Amino acid sequence: MIANLELLSPFPESEMMVYPVSEQVNSPANDNPAIIRPVCNLNINR
């Protein structure tokens, strides 16, 4: 049970990446892994 509690901790913000993706992600009809690829090389650091 204790090992499962580790899954409840937030993902470290320092490990996260933010980048723009296609607007196609807004529709569940689009079931293609390519829609989450970055649309440009912009890397937004927080």
C-alpha positions as CSV (number, residue, x, y, z in Angstrom):
1,M,0.0,0.0,0.0
2,I,2.8,2.4,0.8
3,A,4.3,2.0,-2.7
4,N,0.9,3.0,-4.2
5,L,1.1,6.3,-2.2
6,E,4.1,7.3,-4.2
7,L,1.9,7.4,-7.3
8,L,-0.2,10.1,-5.7
9,S,2.6,12.6,-5.4
10,P,2.6,15.3,-8.1
11,F,5.0,14.9,-11.1
12,P,8.0,17.3,-10.5
13,E,7.5,20.6,-12.4
14,S,11.2,20.6,-13.2
15,E,10.6,17.4,-15.3
16,M,7.6,18.9,-17.3
17,M,7.8,20.3,-20.7
18,V,5.4,22.8,-22.2
19,Y,4.9,23.1,-26.0
20,P,2.1,24.0,-28.4
21,V,0.3,21.1,-30.1
22,S,-2.2,20.8,-32.9
23,E,-5.8,21.9,-32.2
24,Q,-6.8,18.4,-33.3
25,V,-6.2,17.3,-29.7
26,N,-9.5,19.0,-28.8
27,S,-11.5,16.2,-30.5
28,P,-11.7,12.6,-29.2
29,A,-12.4,11.6,-32.8
30,N,-8.7,12.2,-33.6
31,D,-7.0,9.1,-32.3
32,N,-3.5,9.5,-33.7
33,P,-0.3,9.9,-31.7
34,A,1.0,12.4,-34.2
35,I,-1.4,15.1,-32.9
36,I,0.6,15.5,-29.7
37,R,3.9,16.2,-31.4
38,P,5.1,19.8,-31.0
39,V,3.9,22.0,-33.9
40,C,7.1,24.1,-33.7
41,N,10.4,24.1,-31.8
42,L,9.2,26.5,-29.2
43,N,10.1,25.5,-25.7
44,I,8.3,27.5,-23.0
45,N,10.2,27.4,-19.7
46,R,8.3,28.2,-16.6
